[in-house]
Amino acid sequence: MKATINDVARLAGVSKKTVSRVINRSPLLSDATRERVQTVIDELGYVPNPQARALALGRNFLIGLIHDNPNSQMVLGVQQGILDALHGTDFELVVRPVDRRSPAMLDDVRAFLERQRLFGVVLLPPISENDALARLCEESGCRYTRMGSAMLDTPDRMVASDDQDAVKAATEYLIAQGHRRIGLVEGPQGFRSAKERRIGFEAALAEAGIDLPKGYMTQGDYTFASGLEAARRLLDRSPRPTAIFASNDEMAAGVLHAARQRGLSIPEDLSIVGFDDTAIAAHIWPPLSTVRWPILQMAYSAAVKLIGDAGDDDGPGKQSRFPSALVRRASVAPPPQE
């Protein structure tokens, strides 16, 4: 038969309440008592009942990941970062996709929080940019951390990257290679990341004295198909761009595919830079120059901010600002001679 908390208490010579305090890492115990109880737990192979613990503490050991993001690689990276932070703790991860366009989104999230009684949630962009959603979490008594491309909240509730500066540096790299006709495939309207990256792109052009027609900037929705279609519009321009910056790697892969369909060589005829540094960037040919968005580190920190006083991590996981870095691969070269 499975060992019970009563067995542990009897063999350790303590009360059930003391065993519970050891399990819940209460500071109200001596080291000797804690060690004696833990030794019995280990010898018996006792595994605490999570439902009973949740009932006793008035909360579940569940962290929610709430998102409405079309970039599956990005979502998987966030999941891995959160799981790394939860490793060795009592917490588990629950993933909940939502539809930000639905008028019932806030009601759906409220019902989800009430049903699951979560310890806390990580909010991914673009819904992390919704202040009403953040207020809903607070009113529901649910901790939250927002991930995004700019500081939208207090540092204890936010992890943010420096998208503007990172994209500015990537565009400056293209300009330094000699490119003057640089196309932009920006992200979808309403995404703060799309806005921040466009600002960085335009800032680099302005500093270099490059004035591009509006037709060299077109919109995608962070998917491969939208990158493919956006690239077709850009490559129909006359003269066409000699380089294209795409606001994520999925769209950059679509740009590369569209160029190949037209018989263009990468990077001899067209240079391409993406954003995120997801697996696709290194796996396509030629490997994609891209901006590395620190997804794993940001997600790790987002989770640690939620469980910091319940876990043991008081170190670098508390960081709020994360710099991105340009990863130079084989998809960029000087423009062709004309």
Helices and strands as residue ranges (DSSP letters): H 5-12, H 16-23, H 31-44, H 50-57, E 62-67, H 72-86, E 92-97, H 105-116, E 120-123, G 127-129, H 131-139, E 143-148, G 155-157, E 158-161, H 163-176, E 182-186, H 192-207, G 214-216, E 217-219, H 224-235, E 243-246, H 249-261, E 271-276, H 279-283, E 289-292, H 295-307, G 316-318, E 321-322, E 325-327
